[in-house]
Amino acid sequence: MMLESLFAQAGQGQAFIHLTVGGFVLGALTHLSGCIRRGRRLLGALCDALAAVLMGFMLLGVLFRFGGGVRAYGLLGLLIGLTLYYAGFSRLAEALVRAAGRLMKRLQKRPA
């Protein structure tokens, strides 16, 4: 009953899915900018600005496509996407980056 009333109007389900994916992407961008900021502050600040601009475009796109403003289901979608990223995928991304870094070091140490 609760979900039926949450997605009662046409297009709300699509907007929820779009914003869930957007929340996941936003989580990845903020995680990436945090990793970059450790080494270079200016580049990290640029990544933060890029994440903010992309988030603004994403919200504007949802507003223009689905109309009616940002509602509770949209914010719920963003929160679910962010939670999915930070609950498990951020650790996977860090492990992949570490593995790639080790591989790069091994390839650099090999004699030509």
N, C-alpha and C positions, 0 to 999 in steps of 0.2 A: 504494500500500500504506500509506503514512504517513497520508494523509488518511482512508482507510477506518478505520484504528485510532483516529484522532483523534475522529471522529464516529461511534463504534460504537453508542452508546446512543441510543434515541429521544429527540428533543427537543434534542439537543446542537447540531444545525445551526441550529435556531431560536434557541437561546440565543446562539450565536455571532453570528448576524445582528443580534439585538437589541442585543448589547453592542458590535458594530461601529458601529451607528447611535448608540448611547449615547456611544461614544468620540468620534464626530464632533461630536455636540451638546456634549459636555464641552469639546472643543477650541474650539468657537465661543463658549461661555460664558466660558472663561478668556481668550480673545482679546478679547472684548467688555469684560470687567472690567479688563483691562490698558489698553485704550483709554480707558475711563472714568476709571481711576485717574490718568491723566495730568492731568486737569483737576480732579477732585474726589476726594480721598482717601477720604472717608467713603462716598461712593457706590460707589467701587471696592471697598472692603471689604465692603459689602453684597452686591455682585455676586459676590465670592469666596465669601461665606457661602452665597449662593443656589446657586452651582455645587456646593459641597460637599454641601449638603442634597439637591440633585437627584441627585447621584452616589450618595449613600447610598440614596435611594429606588429608584434604578435597580437597584443591587445587591440590595437586599431583594426587589424585584419578581422579579428573575431567580431568586433563591434560593427564593422561595415558589412561583413558577410551575413551575420546572424541577427544583427540589430538588437534593440532592446536593452543595451547596456550590459555591463558585467554583473552577473547575478551570483548567487551563492554556489550554484553548480559549477560555474567557471572557476571560482576561487578554490572550490573543493578539488577540481581537476588539477589545478596548478599545484596544490599541496600534495596530492597523491603522486604526481609526477616527480616532484622534488624528493618526496619520501622514498619512492622507488629507487631513485638514483643514489641517494645518500645511504640507504639501508643496505645495499649490496653491490651495486654497479660501480660505486666509487672505489671500493677495494679492488675490484677486478681491474679497473682502469689503472690504478696504481701498480698492481702486479704486472700488467702488460708493459707499462712504461719502464719499470725496473728491469724486466726481462729484455726489452729492446736495448736499454742502456748497457746491460752486461754483454749482449751480443755485439753491440757497436765497439765496446772496449776490446773484446776478443778479436774482432776483425781488424782493429787498428794495431794490435800487437803482432799480428802475423807478419812475417818477413815477406817482402814482395818478390 
